Amino acid sequence: MIRRLPVAVALALLWSTAPVRAGPSISVVDYGVYKLSVERRVKAARDVSGERNVVANVRLFRKTRTVFAQLGRSFGYRFRIADPTLLGRQLTLRTIFPKLRDPRTGRSGTSQTRPFMALSSGLYYDGYRFDFSWEMAEGLWRFQLLDGGKLLHEETLRVVIPLN
């Protein structure tokens, strides 16, 4: 004869053997449209444009999840590392976007990645800036932080092409 456990007891056993979920890996400070300074452009062979901006003086301009595309507009999010075990580890920042195509080179893509290593629990920015009109693609833009293949965090913003 098979003995059946009451549902409450079965659930209690299941919960007691389930792995404990860790706290959040990062703490999101803000997101939206930013004002910033571009210090320089560096080569980024795997990016659609082949270059990436190095920025400074990042300041939140407007907290929003809807970004109106405009040349020179920067958007993304700022965060702090909340999990101290991530400090000093090689992580990856990945941006997933609607298909972009550089008409000058013919290169196209729907994502780009770059290595990231946080050395402190200081403030970090991950974002994108529309430097060329061909980059202004309407749709969802997803900013992800990965540890190997594991997604630690994703921030999603919607880019809209204004009618005027």
C-alpha positions as CSV (number, residue, x, y, z in Angstrom):
1,M,0.0,0.0,0.0
2,I,1.3,3.4,-1.0
3,R,1.0,6.0,1.7
4,R,0.2,9.5,0.7
5,L,1.5,12.6,2.5
6,P,-0.8,15.4,3.1
7,V,-0.3,18.3,0.6
8,A,1.0,20.7,3.2
9,V,3.6,18.2,4.4
10,A,4.7,17.4,0.9
11,L,5.1,21.1,0.1
12,A,7.1,21.7,3.3
13,L,9.5,18.8,2.3
14,L,9.8,20.3,-1.2
15,W,10.6,23.8,0.1
16,S,13.1,22.5,2.6
17,T,15.1,20.7,-0.1
18,A,14.8,23.4,-2.7
19,P,18.0,25.5,-3.2
20,V,18.0,28.8,-1.5
21,R,17.8,31.7,-4.0
22,A,20.6,34.2,-3.6
23,G,19.8,37.9,-3.3
24,P,20.1,40.2,-6.3
25,S,23.4,40.4,-8.1
26,I,23.1,44.1,-8.7
27,S,21.2,47.1,-7.4
28,V,19.7,49.3,-10.1
29,V,20.2,52.9,-9.3
30,D,18.4,54.4,-12.3
31,Y,17.5,54.0,-15.9
32,G,16.4,56.1,-18.9
33,V,18.0,58.9,-20.9
34,Y,21.4,60.3,-19.8
35,K,23.6,63.3,-20.4
36,L,27.3,62.3,-20.6
37,S,30.7,63.2,-22.1
38,V,32.3,61.0,-24.8
39,E,36.0,61.0,-23.8
40,R,37.1,59.0,-26.8
41,R,36.1,56.2,-29.3
42,V,37.9,52.9,-29.2
43,K,38.1,50.0,-31.7
44,A,35.4,47.3,-31.0
45,A,35.8,44.9,-33.9
46,R,32.7,42.8,-32.9
47,D,30.4,45.9,-32.7
48,V,28.3,46.8,-35.8
49,S,30.0,50.2,-36.1
50,G,33.4,48.8,-35.3
51,E,33.9,51.4,-32.5
52,R,32.7,52.0,-29.0
53,N,32.4,55.2,-26.9
54,V,34.3,55.6,-23.6
55,V,32.2,58.0,-21.5
56,A,32.4,60.0,-18.4
57,N,30.2,62.4,-16.3
58,V,27.2,60.2,-16.7
59,R,24.1,62.0,-15.3
60,L,20.4,60.9,-15.4
61,F,18.5,63.3,-17.6
62,R,15.1,61.6,-17.6
63,K,14.0,58.4,-15.8
64,T,11.9,56.6,-18.4
65,R,11.5,53.2,-20.1
66,T,10.5,54.8,-23.4
67,V,13.3,56.5,-25.3
68,F,12.6,58.8,-28.3
69,A,15.4,58.2,-30.8
70,Q,17.5,61.2,-31.5
71,L,21.1,61.7,-32.8
72,G,23.4,62.1,-29.8
73,R,20.9,60.6,-27.3
74,S,22.3,58.2,-24.7
75,F,20.2,55.7,-22.8
76,G,20.7,52.7,-20.6
77,Y,21.0,52.2,-16.8
78,R,23.3,52.6,-13.8
79,F,23.9,50.0,-11.2
80,R,26.0,48.9,-8.3
81,I,27.3,45.4,-7.7
82,A,25.3,43.9,-4.7
83,D,27.0,40.5,-4.7
84,P,30.6,40.8,-3.4
85,T,31.5,37.5,-5.0
86,L,31.2,39.2,-8.4
87,L,33.9,41.8,-7.6
88,G,37.1,41.2,-9.6
89,R,35.4,38.5,-11.8
90,Q,35.2,38.6,-15.6
91,L,31.6,39.4,-16.5
92,T,30.0,40.3,-19.8
93,L,27.7,43.2,-20.7
94,R,25.5,42.4,-23.6
95,T,23.1,44.7,-25.5
96,I,20.4,43.1,-27.6
97,F,18.7,45.4,-30.1
98,P,16.6,45.4,-33.3
99,K,18.7,44.6,-36.4
100,L,21.2,47.4,-37.2
101,R,23.1,47.8,-40.4
102,D,26.0,50.1,-41.1
103,P,25.5,51.3,-44.7
104,R,29.1,52.3,-44.9
105,T,30.5,48.9,-44.2
106,G,27.5,46.6,-44.8
107,R,28.0,45.1,-41.3
108,S,24.9,44.2,-39.4
109,G,23.9,42.6,-36.1
110,T,21.3,42.3,-33.3
111,S,23.6,42.3,-30.3
112,Q,27.0,43.3,-29.0
113,T,29.0,42.2,-26.0
114,R,32.0,43.5,-24.1
115,P,33.9,42.3,-21.1
116,F,33.2,43.9,-17.7
117,M,35.0,43.6,-14.4
118,A,33.8,45.5,-11.3
119,L,36.5,46.2,-8.9
120,S,34.3,47.9,-6.3
121,S,30.7,48.4,-5.4
122,G,30.8,51.8,-7.1
123,L,28.4,53.1,-9.7
124,Y,28.5,51.6,-13.2
125,Y,26.8,52.6,-16.4
126,D,25.8,50.4,-19.3
127,G,24.1,52.1,-22.2
128,Y,24.1,53.1,-25.9
129,R,24.4,56.4,-27.7
130,F,22.9,57.1,-31.1
131,D,26.0,58.5,-33.0
132,F,24.6,57.6,-36.5
133,S,21.1,57.8,-37.9
134,W,21.2,54.1,-39.0
135,E,21.6,53.1,-35.3
136,M,18.2,54.5,-34.3
137,A,16.2,51.3,-34.5
138,E,12.7,51.2,-33.0
139,G,11.8,48.3,-30.6
140,L,13.1,46.7,-27.4
141,W,16.7,47.3,-26.4
142,R,17.9,44.8,-23.7
143,F,20.9,45.5,-21.5
144,Q,22.2,42.4,-19.9
145,L,24.8,41.5,-17.3
146,L,26.1,37.9,-17.6
147,D,28.4,35.7,-15.6
148,G,29.6,33.2,-18.1
149,G,26.3,32.0,-19.6
150,K,24.2,32.9,-16.6
151,L,22.0,36.0,-16.9
152,L,22.4,38.1,-13.7
153,H,20.3,41.0,-14.7
154,E,18.4,42.5,-17.7
155,E,17.1,46.0,-18.1
156,T,14.7,46.6,-21.0
157,L,14.0,50.0,-22.7
158,R,11.7,50.7,-25.6
159,V,13.1,52.9,-28.4
160,V,10.5,54.9,-30.4
161,I,11.1,56.8,-33.6
162,P,9.3,60.2,-33.3
163,L,7.1,61.2,-36.2
164,N,8.6,64.6,-36.4
